[in-house]
Amino acid sequence: MNIIECDIPGPLVIEPKVFGDDRGFFMESWNAEGFAKAGLDLTFVQDNHSRSQKGVLRGMHFQNPGPQGKLVRVVRGAVFDAVVDLRRSSPTFGKWTGVTLSAENKRMFWVPEGFAHGFLTLEDDTDFLYKCTTPYAPQNEGSLAWDDPTVGIEWPLDGITPLLSGKDAAGIPLDQVKTFP
């Protein structure tokens, strides 16, 4: 696999080896030994799957306490995936980075603990999968405002208004978020 560092230390774009022919393709989306050799010695405790229509924005979610690391990918459709560094001691605190994930490019995105995470669906019927290092704990969940101007995520909205859940519409600004050390 090919691992690409982002402009913020921690998140990684992962390009798996894909073997294809006229019948289709094969790829390993997770191999504990292979990832550990690449420096990602991870234990996952929960897998999640969401399906969304074009224009749905989910995020920017985090858990504190009980932060989750997430290995995310798209198996149908496409998303613009974004993370925001919530580690107060980090030189990149409050900065964001993003990547397009699609069924076509087969890229994965490693979201380490201490980051808010969200995505915007770019196609209808997008299936988004994520492996988590810590179980979901709704009592510890927070939601950073997806449109906080101090963070300035450049969502590829192309003039549309994103579809948000009530929780995501009520996201709070960075200066009110319970951050990480």
N, C-alpha and C positions, 0 to 999 in steps of 0.2 A: 504494500500500500504506500501511497504517497501522502505525507503529512505536510500541510502548509500552515506556517505560523501566521497569525493575524497581526494587525498593527497594535493590538492590545495584548500583553502577555497573558497566556492562559487559554483562551479559546483557540481551537484548531479546526481547520478544514481537512477532512480526511477523504482521499480519493482511493477507493478500494480497487484491487485488481479485478477486472471484469473480463470474463472469457465468453466470447460470443461467436455465433455462426448463424447460418440461415434458419436454425431451429429456435433461436432465442439467445439467452445469456445465462451465465452462472457467476455468482460472486459470493464471497464470505462477507456478511455484514457485521459479524462479531466472532472473534476468536480470542479467548482470554490470553493464551500464550503469545499470539502474534501481537496483540495490542500491548502486552507487558514488555515485550522486546522493543517496542517502539516508544517506551516510556510512559505508557498509560496502563498502569497496574490497577485495574478497576474491578469493583464488585457491584453488580447490579441487583436490585431487590424488587424492581417493579418495571413492567413494560406497559406503555400506554399507546393508544391509537385514536386519532381524531380524524373526522372527515368534515370538510368545510367547503362552502361555495366560494366563488371568486369574490374578493373584496372583504372577506371576514378577517378581522384583526384580532388575534388572541395575545394578550400580554399587556404589560410587561410584568411577568410573574416571578416571584421568589419566595423562599421560605426562610424565616428567621425567628426562632432557632430552627435547627434541623435542615440546613441548606441542602439542596439537591444538585448533584452533578448530572448532566443529561447528555446522552449521545442521541442526536436527532437525525432523521432522514425522511425523505419523501418517496413513497412507492407508487403514487399516482398523482399527476398534476405538478404544481410548482408553488413555491413560497419564496418570499424574501424574509430571511430569518435574521433577527437582530438580538444583540446582547448589550447590556450596560453594566460597567464595572461598579459594584456597590461596596468594594473593599476600601474603607476610609484611609487605610495606610498605603494604598497603592498610588503610584505616581499617575496612574490613568483613571483615578476615581472620577466617576461621572461621565466618562467617555464611552462611546459606543462603537461597535463594529457590526457589519452585516455581510451576509452572503446569500446568493440565490441557490436554493436546493430544488432539484427536480427529479422526477422519475427518469428523465432523459440523461442528466449528468451524473446521477447515482452518487453524488457527493454526500458525505455525512458531516456533521458539525458537532464538535465537542464543546459543551457549555460547562465550565467548571463551577464548583460551589462559589458563592459570593457574587454571582451575576444575576441581574434580572434578565428574563428571556421572553421573547415574543416573536410572532410571525404574522405576515400578511399573505393571504392566499392570492395567487396570481391566475389561477384557473379554477373552473368549477370542478366539484367532486374531487378535491385534493385530499389524499390520504397521507397523514403525517404520523410517523412512529417515533417514540422516544423511550429509551431505556434510562432508568433513574437509579441513582446510588443510595437514595433514602426514600422511604415510603412517603406518599402524599399525606400531609397533616394540615387539613383546612384551617385549624385554629392558629397555625403559624404562618399562613399565607399572606403575602402582601402584594400589592399591585402598584407599580410605578406608573405614572401617567404616560401613556404611549406618545403623547404629543408635548411633553414637557419642553418648553423652549430653551431651558438651560442645558438640556441634554442634546436636543436638536437632531434626533434620528431623521434621516432623509428617506422616508418611506416612498416607494414608487407608486403613489396613489393615482397618477395620471388623471387628476380632476375628479375622482370619485370620493365619496364620503364613506369611510370604512364602516362595516357592520360590527358592532361591539356588544358584548354582554353587559349587563348592568354593572357587574363587578369591574369590568375593564373600563367602562365609561367613568367610573368613580375612582380611577387610579389617582394617586396623590403625587405631588411634585417631589423632586429629588430631595429638597431641603427638609421634607417631612418624613422621609422614608427611614425605617429602622435599618441602618446600614450594618455592615460587618466590620470587625476590627481592621 
